[in-house]
Amino acid sequence: MNSNTSGILRNKNFQKYFAMTLTSRSATSVASLVIVWYVFAVTQSAIDVAIVGVTETVSAVILSLPAGVWIDRFNRLKLLVLSNSIRVLSITALIFFTLIYGFNLIVIVILLFTWTGAGELYRSGNYSMLPELIGKENLSSANGIERSGRGLFTALSNAIGGTLILAVGASIALSWGAVGFFVALFFSVLLLSSNSGTIKRLSSRQEKKKSGYLEMREGIAWLISQRGLFWLTISALPFNFFFTISYYFLVVYVKTGLLAGPLIYGAILAAYSIGYAIGSPLVARSKWALRYVGKVWILIYGGSIGTSLLIMGIIPNSFLAILLLFIVGLGVGFAGNVWLTSAQNIVPEKMRGRYFAVDGLLSFIGGPPAVATGGVLVLLFGVIPVFELSGFIILLFALCFSLFRPLWKLDGTRMLE
């Protein structure tokens, strides 16, 4: 462990932030898994499960940009406390309602919409405030530790969620989410109390007179004017879209493409998680990475994903698949940390919330449509051709985006104007 990493782990602000992030991640993973399982177990309807997914997407699409404006307008730590409070109340209300009145899809949709919207406020605030909490010189180490821990906690929490459903039932299993969000709320309150004068409102009196709509337009116009960062943000959409098409149907790839069982499936998922956990902290040891964020994003993020998926389609082999998913996890963890740290470095403080809101919006747009498209393609052509096609298209996009000079030359250490 290098001195920078050990120093971050001793930082009081980061300790609270890290604890908040891990408990929030665990609560989100378990609650999401339990809600989907609960809905399908009661209704046996794929349409009702789809309604749950659409609700999350609609909530994120509607509320992500306003959340970014609020993050740039008001005290970010207070908004973090508010978002955690809303999530605690939403999931607690759902638990009590289901225990007292039983299943009601409308109530689930309403509370899920509220919970997801608060999650967008949490996400943008979480990313935006970290530089002020720990200092920009510590960002790559802090992001590496946080993203590594978050990835491992997600995998562990999914196993916990399934175990809880089996042991105590879905309604009681949701209590894990309520407790997790409450603990995250506790740590966000500690952060607020110990940094009450650090993270302030960022808008001047003149800026506060602007409408939220004008501030959203201002944030989008600013991003468009920053060609390198703009194209990096846009490139994530096709990269993630075609990665999701394949990754979501890994279980089908294992069963019908590899003719393997759950042991191989679990090993492949574990390989990705381990690679991600190793890749994220490596950025702190690679001082060059932030200076070449555009090249890292295109070559390591797009290149590792595209090449691995293409090979998995051409040569369906269990052990090769495990190795390739480890490489993908390594690349995604490393390049993802380079992107996040670079964005926190170069996006002006007053624009940070709106930038991460736009990024979050594009992430959600690329999610459910990609799953739907993947399902149709797998049904029509089979899973092996889908992996080949996804890998080839990602590599094609990587080649195209490498021709965009502002993106290729983007430096993640220089603040934009």
C-alpha positions in Angstrom: 0.0 0.0 0.0 1.6 3.3 -1.0 1.7 6.3 1.3 -0.9 8.2 -0.6 -3.4 5.4 -0.2 -2.7 4.9 3.4 -3.0 8.6 4.0 -6.4 8.7 2.4 -7.6 5.8 4.6 -6.6 7.9 7.6 -8.4 10.9 6.4 -11.5 11.4 8.7 -13.6 12.9 5.9 -12.8 10.0 3.6 -13.6 7.5 6.3 -17.1 8.9 6.7 -17.5 9.3 3.0 -16.4 5.7 2.3 -18.6 4.3 5.0 -21.6 6.2 3.6 -20.8 5.1 0.0 -20.5 1.4 0.9 -23.6 1.2 3.1 -25.6 3.1 0.4 -24.3 0.8 -2.3 -25.2 -2.3 -0.3 -28.7 -0.9 0.5 -29.3 -0.1 -3.1 -28.2 -3.5 -4.4 -30.2 -5.5 -2.0 -33.4 -3.3 -2.3 -33.3 -3.4 -6.1 -32.9 -7.1 -6.2 -35.6 -7.7 -3.6 -38.1 -5.4 -5.3 -37.7 -7.1 -8.7 -38.0 -10.5 -7.1 -41.0 -9.5 -5.0 -42.9 -8.1 -7.9 -42.3 -11.2 -10.1 -42.9 -13.7 -7.3 -46.3 -12.2 -6.6 -47.6 -11.4 -10.1 -45.6 -13.9 -12.3 -45.7 -11.1 -14.9 -42.7 -10.0 -16.9 -44.7 -6.9 -17.8 -44.9 -5.9 -14.1 -41.1 -6.4 -13.8 -40.7 -4.2 -16.9 -42.9 -1.5 -15.2 -40.5 -1.5 -12.3 -37.5 -1.0 -14.7 -39.3 1.7 -16.6 -40.2 3.5 -13.4 -36.6 3.7 -12.4 -35.6 5.0 -15.8 -38.4 7.6 -16.0 -37.5 8.9 -12.6 -33.9 9.2 -13.4 -34.6 10.9 -16.8 -37.0 13.4 -15.3 -35.1 14.2 -12.1 -31.4 13.9 -13.1 -31.0 17.4 -14.7 -33.0 19.2 -11.9 -30.9 17.4 -9.4 -27.7 18.6 -11.1 -29.0 22.2 -10.9 -29.8 21.9 -7.1 -26.3 20.4 -6.5 -24.7 23.5 -8.1 -27.1 25.9 -6.4 -27.2 24.7 -2.8 -25.1 23.2 -0.1 -24.1 19.8 -1.4 -23.7 18.1 2.0 -27.2 19.2 3.0 -28.6 17.8 -0.2 -26.8 14.6 0.5 -28.5 14.4 3.9 -31.8 15.2 2.2 -31.4 12.5 -0.4 -30.5 9.8 2.1 -33.4 10.8 4.3 -35.8 10.5 1.4 -34.5 7.0 0.6 -34.8 5.9 4.2 -38.4 7.1 4.4 -39.4 5.7 1.0 -38.1 2.2 1.6 -39.4 2.1 5.2 -42.8 3.2 4.0 -42.8 0.4 1.5 -41.8 -2.2 4.1 -44.7 -1.1 6.5 -47.2 -0.9 3.6 -46.4 -4.4 2.3 -46.5 -5.9 5.9 -49.8 -4.3 6.7 -51.7 -4.2 3.4 -49.8 -6.6 1.2 -48.7 -6.2 -2.4 -49.8 -3.1 -4.4 -47.9 -2.3 -7.6 -49.1 1.3 -7.7 -47.6 2.0 -4.3 -44.4 0.2 -5.2 -44.1 2.4 -8.4 -44.7 5.6 -6.5 -42.2 4.9 -3.7 -39.7 3.5 -6.2 -40.0 6.7 -8.3 -39.3 8.8 -5.2 -36.4 6.6 -4.1 -34.7 6.6 -7.6 -35.1 10.3 -7.9 -33.4 10.8 -4.5 -30.7 8.4 -5.7 -30.0 10.8 -8.6 -29.6 13.7 -6.2 -27.3 11.5 -4.1 -25.2 10.4 -7.1 -24.5 13.9 -8.5 -23.9 15.3 -5.0 -21.6 12.4 -4.1 -19.3 12.8 -7.1 -19.4 16.6 -7.0 -18.4 17.2 -3.3 -15.5 14.8 -3.0 -12.7 17.2 -4.2 -13.7 19.7 -1.5 -13.7 17.0 1.2 -10.3 15.6 0.6 -8.4 17.8 -1.9 -7.8 17.3 -5.6 -4.3 15.8 -5.0 -5.9 12.8 -3.3 -8.7 12.2 -5.8 -7.3 9.3 -7.8 -6.5 7.3 -4.7 -9.8 8.1 -3.1 -11.8 7.2 -6.2 -9.8 4.0 -6.7 -10.5 2.8 -3.1 -14.2 3.9 -3.3 -14.9 2.3 -6.6 -13.0 -0.9 -5.7 -14.9 -1.2 -2.4 -18.2 -0.4 -4.1 -17.7 -3.1 -6.7 -16.9 -5.8 -4.1 -19.8 -4.6 -1.9 -22.2 -4.9 -4.9 -21.3 -8.5 -5.5 -21.5 -9.3 -1.8 -24.8 -7.5 -1.3 -26.4 -9.3 -4.3 -25.6 -12.6 -2.5 -26.9 -11.2 0.8 -30.1 -10.1 -1.0 -30.8 -13.6 -2.4 -30.1 -15.2 0.9 -32.4 -12.9 2.8 -35.3 -13.5 0.4 -34.8 -17.2 0.9 -34.5 -16.9 4.7 -37.1 -14.3 5.7 -39.1 -13.4 2.6 -39.0 -10.3 0.4 -40.9 -7.9 2.7 -38.5 -8.4 5.6 -35.5 -8.6 3.3 -36.2 -5.0 2.3 -35.2 -4.0 5.9 -31.6 -4.5 4.9 -32.1 -1.6 2.5 -33.7 0.6 5.1 -31.0 -0.1 7.6 -28.3 0.5 5.0 -29.8 3.9 3.9 -30.2 4.9 7.6 -26.5 4.2 8.2 -25.6 6.2 5.1 -27.8 9.0 6.4 -25.9 8.8 9.7 -22.5 9.2 8.0 -23.8 12.0 5.8 -24.9 13.9 8.9 -21.4 13.4 10.4 -19.9 14.8 7.2 -22.2 17.8 7.4 -21.5 18.5 11.0 -17.7 18.3 10.6 -17.6 20.3 7.4 -20.4 22.9 7.9 -18.2 25.7 6.6 -16.4 23.8 3.8 -19.0 23.0 1.2 -21.2 26.1 0.7 -23.6 27.3 -1.8 -21.8 27.8 -5.0 -24.1 30.3 -6.7 -24.0 34.0 -6.5 -27.1 36.2 -5.9 -27.2 36.9 -9.7 -27.1 33.2 -10.5 -29.8 32.4 -8.0 -32.2 34.6 -10.0 -32.0 32.2 -12.9 -34.7 29.6 -13.4 -33.8 26.0 -13.1 -34.5 25.6 -16.8 -32.0 28.3 -17.7 -29.4 26.7 -15.4 -29.9 23.3 -17.1 -29.4 25.0 -20.5 -26.3 26.8 -19.3 -24.8 23.5 -18.1 -25.5 21.7 -21.3 -24.2 24.6 -23.4 -21.1 24.6 -21.4 -20.5 20.9 -21.9 -21.0 21.2 -25.6 -18.5 24.0 -25.7 -15.8 21.7 -24.1 -15.3 19.5 -27.1 -13.0 17.0 -25.6 -15.1 16.3 -22.5 -18.3 16.5 -24.6 -17.1 13.8 -26.9 -15.9 11.6 -24.0 -19.3 11.9 -22.4 -21.1 11.1 -25.6 -18.8 8.2 -26.4 -19.9 6.5 -23.2 -23.4 6.0 -24.6 -22.5 3.6 -27.5 -19.7 1.9 -25.5 -22.1 1.2 -22.5 -25.1 0.5 -24.8 -23.4 -2.4 -26.6 -21.5 -3.6 -23.5 -24.9 -3.9 -21.7 -26.4 -5.8 -24.7 -23.9 -8.5 -24.1 -23.2 -8.4 -20.3 -26.8 -8.5 -19.4 -27.2 -11.8 -21.2 -24.1 -13.5 -19.9 -26.2 -16.2 -18.3 -27.5 -17.1 -21.7 -24.0 -17.0 -23.1 -22.8 -19.5 -20.4 -25.8 -21.9 -20.8 -26.2 -22.0 -24.6 -22.9 -20.6 -25.9 -20.4 -22.3 -23.5 -22.8 -25.2 -22.5 -21.6 -24.6 -19.0 -23.4 -24.4 -15.6 -23.7 -22.0 -12.7 -20.1 -22.6 -11.4 -18.7 -21.1 -14.6 -21.3 -18.3 -14.6 -20.3 -17.4 -11.0 -16.6 -17.6 -11.9 -17.1 -15.2 -14.8 -18.9 -12.7 -12.7 -16.3 -13.0 -10.0 -13.5 -12.5 -12.5 -15.1 -9.2 -13.6 -15.5 -8.0 -10.0 -11.9 -8.9 -9.1 -10.6 -7.2 -12.2 -12.6 -4.1 -11.4 -11.4 -4.1 -7.8 -7.8 -4.3 -8.9 -8.1 -1.8 -11.8 -9.7 1.1 -10.0 -6.8 1.7 -7.4 -4.1 1.4 -10.1 -4.8 4.9 -11.3 -3.2 6.4 -8.2 0.0 4.5 -9.2 -0.2 5.7 -12.8 0.5 9.4 -12.8 0.4 9.5 -16.6 -3.2 8.2 -16.9 -5.0 11.5 -16.0 -2.9 13.4 -18.5 -4.1 11.1 -21.3 -7.7 10.6 -20.2 -8.9 10.6 -23.8 -6.5 8.0 -25.0 -7.2 5.9 -21.9 -10.9 6.1 -22.4 -10.8 5.1 -26.0 -8.1 2.5 -25.9 -8.5 0.9 -22.5 -12.3 1.3 -21.9 -13.6 0.9 -25.5 -10.7 -1.3 -26.6 -10.7 -3.8 -23.8 -14.5 -4.2 -23.8 -14.8 -4.5 -27.6 -11.9 -6.8 -28.1 -13.0 -9.1 -25.3 -16.6 -9.4 -26.4 -15.5 -10.1 -30.0 -13.1 -12.9 -28.9 -15.8 -14.4 -26.6 -18.0 -14.6 -29.7 -15.4 -16.0 -32.0 -13.9 -18.5 -29.5 -16.6 -19.6 -26.9 -14.5 -21.2 -24.2 -15.1 -21.2 -20.5 -11.6 -20.5 -19.2 -11.0 -17.9 -21.9 -14.3 -16.2 -21.0 -13.1 -16.0 -17.3 -9.8 -14.5 -18.4 -11.5 -12.0 -20.8 -14.0 -10.8 -18.2 -11.2 -10.3 -15.8 -9.5 -8.1 -18.4 -12.8 -6.2 -19.0 -13.2 -5.6 -15.3 -9.6 -4.4 -15.1 -10.1 -2.0 -18.0 -13.5 -0.7 -16.8 -12.2 -0.2 -13.3 -9.0 1.6 -14.4 -10.6 3.8 -17.2 -13.7 4.5 -15.1 -11.6 5.9 -12.3 -9.5 7.9 -14.8 -12.8 9.4 -16.2 -14.2 10.2 -12.8 -11.1 11.7 -11.3 -10.5 13.8 -14.5 -14.0 15.1 -14.5 -13.7 16.1 -10.8 -10.4 17.8 -11.7 -11.3 19.7 -14.8 -15.0 20.5 -14.5 -15.4 23.9 -12.7 -16.9 23.6 -9.3 -20.0 25.6 -10.2 -20.7 23.2 -13.1 -19.9 19.9 -11.5 -23.4 18.9 -10.4 -24.9 19.6 -13.8 -22.1 17.7 -15.5 -22.6 14.5 -13.5 -26.4 14.9 -13.9 -25.9 14.8 -17.7 -23.6 11.8 -17.4 -26.2 10.0 -15.2 -29.0 10.8 -17.7 -27.0 9.3 -20.6 -26.2 6.2 -18.4 -29.9 5.5 -17.7 -30.9 6.1 -21.3 -28.4 3.5 -22.4 -29.6 0.9 -19.9 -33.1 -0.4 -20.4 -33.1 0.3 -24.2 -29.9 -1.8 -24.5 -31.5 -4.7 -22.5 -34.6 -4.6 -24.7 -32.4 -4.5 -27.9 -30.2 -7.3 -26.6 -33.2 -9.5 -25.8 -34.6 -9.1 -29.4 -31.2 -9.7 -31.0 -30.5 -12.8 -28.9 -34.0 -14.1 -29.8 -33.5 -13.5 -33.5 -29.8 -14.5 -34.0 -28.6 -16.2 -30.9 -26.2 -15.1 -28.2 -22.9 -15.8 -29.9 -23.5 -13.5 -32.9 -24.7 -10.8 -30.4 -21.3 -11.0 -28.6 -19.5 -10.8 -31.9 -21.6 -7.9 -33.2 -21.4 -6.0 -29.9 -17.6 -6.3 -29.8 -17.1 -5.3 -33.4 -19.4 -2.2 -33.1 -17.6 -1.1 -29.9 -14.2 -1.3 -31.6 -15.7 0.5 -34.6 -16.9 3.3 -32.3 -13.5 3.4 -30.6 -11.8 3.8 -33.9 -14.2 6.6 -34.9 -13.8 8.5 -31.6 -10.0 8.2 -31.8 -10.3 10.5 -34.8 -11.8 13.3 -32.7 -8.7 15.3 -31.8 -10.2 17.2 -28.8 -11.1 13.9 -27.2 -7.8 12.1 -28.2 -5.8 15.0 -26.6 -8.0 15.6 -23.6 -5.9 16.2 -20.4 -7.6 15.3 -17.2 -5.4 17.5 -15.0 -6.2 20.9 -16.5 -9.3 22.7 -15.4 -11.7 23.8 -18.2 -13.2 27.2 -18.5 
